[in-house]
Amino acid sequence: MLDHDRLIRGEATMPGLLRLCAQQRGGQVALREKIHGIWRGRTWADYYRDARRVAFGLTQLGLQRGDRIVIAAEDVPEWFYADLGAQMVGVQVVGIYPTNPWPEVQYIAGHCQASLAVTGDQEQTDKVLDAIAQGNGLPHLQHIFCVDMKGLRRYTPGRPHAFEHLMALGDQHVAANSGAERWLDSLIDALRPDDVNILVYTSGTTGPPKGAMLTHRNFVYGAYAYMVARRMAGKPFESVCYLPLCHVAERTYSTVQHLISGGCVNFAESIDTVASNIREIAPTFFLGVPRIWEKLQQGFEFRMKDSGRLQRWLYRKGMQRGRVLSDRRAVRGRLTVPGDRLEFALWYLLLFRNMQRHMGLNRTHTRMCGGASVSPETLKFFDILGLPVGQGYGLTEAGGLCFVQVPDRPFIQGSCGPAMENVEWKLGEDGEVFVRSPGVFAGYLFDDKGTADILSAQGWLATGDIVEQRGEGEIVVVDRKKAIIITSGGKNIAPSEIENALKDSPYVREAIVVGEGRKFLGGLIQIDFDSVGRWAGERDLQYTTFKSLTQMAEVRELIQGVVDEVNGKFARVENVRRFVLLEKELDHDDGELTATQKVRRGSINKKFARELEVIYGAAA
């Protein structure tokens, strides 16, 4: 593979790395998916061959360097073939979240002027067809290819074609052009690290999504610098791919890190089967969003409640002693006293080993939490088991991560770790962090003003995040600059710290702290339906729906206790004085959440006007 000096500068292209893997590891399994209950593998040679078939198919259709395609699909091998195949011929790839409704599909595909769409199934195809049929449609979109054609037999012929048809077109192109293979190799050779290859549309928490233009260098650097920071070089790589591949995190780890390290990516059957798929696969690397880590923890804790008295005693005792050892390990980064190491080994044999195996994480050498902040108690739970979960800080426009926690380093509460290699950073007067690195993006598509607002001529990226420096060059994120609440008394309050404290409770799924221009803080709280439902069931409290559960006086009292406990941890001005329990779960389709499940703060006043009136009165 390439040497450290080149990779840490991002001097490689993704198609070039795929070709290298095919040459060096052609017969090894690269991708696995479950078909009819059986895990079936595809080698690096298969991966490279089918990506080339897509490249030739796009060429046969007339797509050229600088054109764009969109992919709207769940995680499947064909996502990889379309992604890398397009990049081989200089076509830029735009991912669309499978949860995006058709208006967002129309906006993204229209804004980037995509000429071709790859869809995963009938549902995603219908969204694209609706986007074409509604309003101004998608005048640039000429072709649609679908991976799973089930349910599409009666659709207009060719709208869509099967994905296999795209690869068959590639085969026809090769058959008709004797020099096609050499020509494609020359195109791969001609690719440059600073070529834009992927567009990632930002979540749009405060406005419409923007198309961040990312280069080969951005992705290769980000993935490799993370591997260096986490000391992954030479370690086996096997992962579970289940987060949307259009997100910069899953793309970085499942696609690019895979290309750099080799190994195998396993496609989860669905987001609902992730826990069972992890147990089947036993990955060596695992990236989880906070909700996944929380569900793994809660699932085991619920299971222990139904176990025997001796098992419950052993679990409580082991977790108590494990917490003591975890606290000691946090001070120095490792257990330094022989007696502590011996005690942990004992509890590992008695308890922690079986817990790790039950979750399917016993083989992991690297665990990562990304996408949003996570409860410190959840992180502590896994650290007690000997499965420390690393966190970091980054953003799409920086190509993913900029800061990351590293092994064997003293733990600082809330820290995102030190900067990765080749990342420069500085703080503005208000605490905003600016970064400069090979991961910083090339700008926003068709938006020079937006690019100039965030990216200086010297390459400094204004992140929009307020941070504090702790320890030796580590940072702790305070909040988004735009999210800071200024009360009527002029007090600046970062809501995320309060929200995260509320979400530490297993009974709170989401919390939104409000109070801009108000005399006091209020809260919009969404209960965790599973946890509160179980709590109600244990007390024989009858309910039928999410709404009926939230309307119970006992549930209101339960959440009041959570709020009171959290208020005790903060200054009075930061206390949530009144709150409302939301009567429905926040939903992306209703415009309350982004595709990455972040609250759209820009729509709070409009979406929750009734709830705000309950908190603040008619003046709300």
Secondary structure as GFF3:
##gff-version 3
##sequence-region A 1 620
A	DSSP	alpha_helix	4	7	.	.	.	ID=ss1
A	DSSP	alpha_helix	14	25	.	.	.	ID=ss2
A	DSSP	beta_strand	29	35	.	.	.	ID=ss3
A	DSSP	beta_strand	38	43	.	.	.	ID=ss4
A	DSSP	alpha_helix	44	60	.	.	.	ID=ss5
A	DSSP	beta_strand	68	72	.	.	.	ID=ss6
A	DSSP	alpha_helix	77	88	.	.	.	ID=ss7
A	DSSP	beta_strand	92	96	.	.	.	ID=ss8
A	DSSP	alpha_helix	102	111	.	.	.	ID=ss9
A	DSSP	beta_strand	116	119	.	.	.	ID=ss10
A	DSSP	alpha_helix	122	133	.	.	.	ID=ss11
A	DSSP	beta_strand	143	146	.	.	.	ID=ss12
A	DSSP	beta_strand	161	162	.	.	.	ID=ss13
A	DSSP	alpha_helix	163	176	.	.	.	ID=ss14
A	DSSP	alpha_helix	180	190	.	.	.	ID=ss15
A	DSSP	beta_strand	196	201	.	.	.	ID=ss16
A	DSSP	beta_strand	211	215	.	.	.	ID=ss17
A	DSSP	alpha_helix	216	229	.	.	.	ID=ss18
A	DSSP	beta_strand	238	241	.	.	.	ID=ss19
A	DSSP	alpha_helix	248	250	.	.	.	ID=ss20
A	DSSP	pi_helix	251	257	.	.	.	ID=ss21
A	DSSP	alpha_helix	258	261	.	.	.	ID=ss22
A	DSSP	beta_strand	264	267	.	.	.	ID=ss23
A	DSSP	three_ten_helix	271	273	.	.	.	ID=ss24
A	DSSP	alpha_helix	274	281	.	.	.	ID=ss25
A	DSSP	beta_strand	285	288	.	.	.	ID=ss26
A	DSSP	alpha_helix	290	305	.	.	.	ID=ss27
A	DSSP	alpha_helix	309	332	.	.	.	ID=ss28
A	DSSP	alpha_helix	338	347	.	.	.	ID=ss29
A	DSSP	pi_helix	348	352	.	.	.	ID=ss30
A	DSSP	alpha_helix	353	359	.	.	.	ID=ss31
A	DSSP	beta_strand	366	369	.	.	.	ID=ss32
A	DSSP	alpha_helix	376	384	.	.	.	ID=ss33
A	DSSP	beta_strand	392	395	.	.	.	ID=ss34
A	DSSP	three_ten_helix	396	398	.	.	.	ID=ss35
A	DSSP	beta_strand	400	404	.	.	.	ID=ss36
A	DSSP	beta_strand	415	418	.	.	.	ID=ss37
A	DSSP	beta_strand	424	427	.	.	.	ID=ss38
A	DSSP	beta_strand	432	436	.	.	.	ID=ss39
A	DSSP	beta_strand	443	444	.	.	.	ID=ss40
A	DSSP	alpha_helix	448	454	.	.	.	ID=ss41
A	DSSP	beta_strand	461	470	.	.	.	ID=ss42
A	DSSP	beta_strand	474	480	.	.	.	ID=ss43
A	DSSP	three_ten_helix	481	483	.	.	.	ID=ss44
A	DSSP	beta_strand	485	486	.	.	.	ID=ss45
A	DSSP	beta_strand	492	493	.	.	.	ID=ss46
A	DSSP	alpha_helix	495	503	.	.	.	ID=ss47
A	DSSP	beta_strand	508	514	.	.	.	ID=ss48
A	DSSP	beta_strand	521	527	.	.	.	ID=ss49
A	DSSP	alpha_helix	529	538	.	.	.	ID=ss50
A	DSSP	alpha_helix	546	550	.	.	.	ID=ss51
A	DSSP	alpha_helix	553	567	.	.	.	ID=ss52
A	DSSP	three_ten_helix	572	574	.	.	.	ID=ss53
A	DSSP	beta_strand	576	581	.	.	.	ID=ss54
A	DSSP	three_ten_helix	601	603	.	.	.	ID=ss55
A	DSSP	alpha_helix	604	607	.	.	.	ID=ss56
A	DSSP	alpha_helix	609	616	.	.	.	ID=ss57
###
